[in-house]
Amino acid sequence: MSYSEEKFRDHLKKMVEASKVDNDRPLTLHELKELALEMGLSDSEWDNLLVKADASLELSKNHLSVKNYLNAVESAEEATSINPYIKDGNAVLAQAYYQLSLQDKNDDYLVKAADYAKRELQMDPLDATALHVLSAVENLNAENRYSSKLFKYLGIGGAILLLLFFVLYFCTNRVSENNVKDILQNSTNENAGNRVNSLFNLVSEKERIFKEAVQRRNDFLMTWFSTVNSSAAQDGIDALESFDFKNLSKSETEIKKNIGVVSAEKTMSTDEKINFEGMENRMAVEKKRWLEAITNYNTQIQSYPDQSKGMKTIDFPE
């Protein structure tokens, strides 16, 4: 092992040890550099470490693109161990661990994916990759919790119904088979009715969250359009003011057209573009959840029409 390699490994070790001093406040990049210089690294060697971190992260992205997820994790961890603040470092780790969790069906990888996604969002609250990974993990967790609860409720409900059957049959010996079926059917009907109401409320909640995401995006665009003195920018403002959720597709088309025209007159800054893309991604996620809630609700009332009297299917947004 060369002297440089020894110092490199020693540097990583001391970084880890120093980070344990104050778990509530991770070392800044400047503090990490000071630590490296104190242990004998020169400025040029520190710069070389940062270059190595960039190269490792790029290698990780290449591994990720060809589905070498373990190698992607290894390279990305090397990059973030040198520079914990490297751009996209935690996002790449989140994506790699998420893909590993699907590939190996390993819940531990799923936990790590969520952890790294949250770390990335602490540095960049609008990072698209981290948002997507965290959303996917939350959806998987929600499905698992739902399945677990479903089996639990089915088990409890089944036990109660079975006990009721035996009590009625053995204690009174007067309940006919048809009466028992009526009891079971009534219980099923009541559960179905409750579920219809719950799903309807869920649709309303998902719609509210989606509209809030759209409004944040629209507020951002209103400010951006206002900085441009042109007829196209004014058209964009008019389109925002007349935005119609009942005719979502038409309103979005009009907004996108105005963005394209105004962008030719004034390009968004890097920060503005990051904010805008993050808002668009959040809208896409929340719209997907809203549409899924509508689908589940419509399916339920079509499956149990007798328990859904007076309740109509919900139309999908145009």
N, C-alpha and C positions, 0 to 999 in steps of 0.2 A: 504494500500500500504506500502511495506517495505521500509526501509531507502535506501537500494541498488537500488530498483526500482525508488525511487524518484531521486536519483543521476543519474541514467541511463537516465531517461526522461529529466532531467535538462541538462545533457550532450548533448543530441541530439538537444535540443532547442538552446543551446549556440553555437553548431556547425553551425547550420543554420544561426544564427545571425552573427557569425564571417565570414562566407562565403560571406555575403553580403557586407563586408567591401571593398573587391577588387574583383569584378566580373571577371576581366581579368586574375586574377591569383588565382586559387583555392588553399586552404590550403593544404600543403603537409601532409603526414601521421605523420611525426615527429611533425609538428606544431599542428596537431590535438591532439597528445598525450600530448604535453605541455599544451594545453588548458585544457585537461581533468585533468591533475595533478594540474593545478592552481585552478581548481574549487573543488579540494579536493579528487579526486580519487587517489588511490594508484597505484603503478606499477602493482600489482597483479590484481587489479580491472580492470585496462586498458587491461591487457592480457586476462582477462575473457570476456571483451567486444569483443575482436577480435575473441575469441573462439565462442562467441555467434553469431558473424557475419558469421563465417564459417558454423555453424550449421543452421542458417537461410537460407543461400544460398543453402545448401544441401537439406533442406526441400523444397525450391522453385523448385529445379530440380526434386524432387520427385513429386511435384504437377504438374509440367510441363509434366512429363512422363505419367500421367494419365489424362491429359487434364483439370486439375483444374486451368485454366489460371488466374482467379482472385486471388486465393490463392497464386499462383506462383508469381504474381506481388507483393502482400502484403509482402511475405517473402523476396523476392529479394530486395525490397525497404528498408526493415528493415536492411538487410545485408549491403547495400551500404550507408545507412545513418550512420551506425557505422564506416564502412571502405570504403570510396569512391574508394579506389584502390584495393579492393578485386578482385582476379583473376576471370574473367568470369562474374562478377556481372552485368555489363551493358549489356553484351551479352545475359544473361538469361532474363533480363528485355526486351531487344529488341525482343527476340523470343516470349516471353509471350504476349507482347502488339501486335505483328504482328498477332499471332493466335487469339487474342481477336478481332482484327479488322476484320478478316475474319468471325469469329463466329457471331459477333454482327453487322457487316457491318457498323462500326463506323470509320469515317475518322480521328477523334481525336486520336484514338488508333494507327492508321497508322502513324500519325505525331510523336507520342511518340516513336514508334518502330524505326523510322529513326533516331530520336534524340539520343536514347540510343545506337544504332548501331554506330553512329559517335563518341560518347564518348568512346566506347570501342576501336574503331580504332585509336583514339588519343593515347591510351596507348599501343595498340598492333595492328599495321597496317595490320597484316596478320591474325587476328582472323577470323577463318573460319565461325563461326556462325554469327558474325557481317557482314561479307562480303555477306553471303547468304541473310540475312535479308534486307540489304541495296539494294542489287541487285533486290530482289523480290519487294520491295517498289518502286524502280525506274521503274520497268517494269509495275507495276500497274498504277503508275502515268502517264507513257508514253501512256498506253492504254487509260486512261481517257482523257488525252489531245488530243490524236488522235481522239477519238470518238467525242469530243466536236468540234474540228476543222472540222471533217467530216460533222457533221450536219450543222455547220455554212456555210461551202462552198456549201453544197447541197442546203441550203436555199437561199443563194445569187444567185447561179447559176440558180436555178429554177425560182426565181423572174425575173432575166434578160431574161431568155428564154420566160417566160410568157409575159413579157412586149413586147418583140420583136414580138411575135405572134400577139398580139392585134394591135400594130402599123402597122405591115404589112397588117393585115386583114382589119382593119377599115379605114386606111388612103388610101390605094391603091385599096383594094378590088380585087386585081388581083392575089394574091398568092393562089395557090391551096393547098389542103390538103397535096398532095404529096410533094410540095415544103417546106411546114412547117416541114414535117417529115425529109426532107433532111437537113434542118437547124439544127434540133435537133440532128440528127445522126452525122453531121459534128462536132458539139460541143462535143458530147460524144467521138467521135474518137480522137479529139485533146486532151481532158483530159486524155484519156486512154494512148495515146502516151507519154504525159508528165509524167504520173505515171510510165510507164515502165522505162523511163530514170532515174527517181528519185530512183526507186527500184534497178536498176542496180548500180547506184552510192553508194547506201546504202550497197549493197553486198560487193563492193570493200572496203568500209570503215571498215566494220565488219571483213573482212578478214585481213586487215592491223592490226587492233587492236589485233586479235587473234594471228597473227604471232609475234607481239611484245611481247605478254605474253609468248609464247613458247620460244622466244629467251632469255628472262630474265631467264626462268627456265633452259635453256640449258647453259647459261653463268654460272649460279650457279653450275650446275653439272660438268661443265668443271673444275672449280676451285676445287671442291670436289674430283673428280677423280684424279686430279693432285697431291693431297696430299698422294695418296696411290701408293706405288711402287710395282705393280703386273701386270701380263699379263691381268687380268680381267679389271683392271682400264684402261690400255691402249686400250683394246677393247671398253671400254665405251667412251674414248676420240675419237677413230676412228668413232664410231657410231654417235657421236655428229657432227663431222666434215663432215660426209656424210649424215646428216639429210636431208630428201627429203620431202618437203611439198606436192608434187604431189602423194607421196605414204605414206601418213601420218600414216596409221595404222601399216604398216610394220616398219617404223622408230620408232614409239612409242613402239612397241613390243620389238624391239632390245634394246632400251634405258632401258625399265623396266627390261629386263633380266639382263643387265649389272649392274643395280642398286642392284638387288637382290644378285648377286654374290659378288659384292664389299662390300655390307652391312655385309656379313658374315666375311669379313676381317677387316672392320672398321665401327663401328656403328656411325651414325650421332649423334652429340651432340644435346641437347634439342633445342638450338637456331637454329641449322641447320635444324632440323626436322620441327620446326615451320615454318621457312622460306620456306622450300621445299613444305610442305603441303599447305601453303598459295598460293604459285605460281601454284601448281597443281589445286587448287580450282578456281583461277582466269582463268586459261586456260579452265577449264570446262565451266565456265560461258560464256566466250567470244566465245568459240566454239559453244555453244548452240545458242547464238545470231546470229552468222554467218550462221548457218544452217537454222535458222528461216528466215533470210533475203533471202537466196537462195530459200526456199520454196515459200515465198511470190512473189518473182520475177518470178519464173517458172509458178506459178499459174496465174499471170497477163498476161504473154505473150501467155499462152494457152487459156485464156479467150478472148483475143483480138488479134487474129492472123493477122488480116488485118492491125492493127496499130503497129505490132511488126515485120514487114518485115525486114529481114536482121539480126534480133536478135535471137539467139539460147538460148535454155534452158541451164542453168549452171549445170554441173555435180557435185554431192556431192563428197567431198574428200573420197578417198578410205581408 
